[in-house]
Amino acid sequence: MASAQCNRDQFYSQAEAKSEQWVESANSRASINKVEDAIQRARESAQQKREQNSGFLHHTGEQMMHMAQDAVDGVRNTFGIRSNKNK
């Protein structure tokens, strides 16, 4: 009878240890998934910011080109020089 009791106790101990391993493994996987999700969100956010900044810089560059052209046209008008596009 003592042998059966010993086997049963050993079985319960092993089952409890295995359950703890599974819980730890599940928690570890959940943590890894959370980290992977956070990394993906950060990548998407960075890509979106790059696209926004690119659009802003492109727009600003176009504005500066127009301002420079207007300045050139103003100087030409001041000196009475006609540009090719006005001919």
Secondary structure, DSSP 4 states (H G I P E B T S, - for coil): -HHHHHHHHHHHHHHHHHHHHHHHHHHHHHHHHHHHHHHHHHHHHHHHHHHHHHHHHHHHHHHHHHHHHHHHHHHHHHHTPPPGGG-
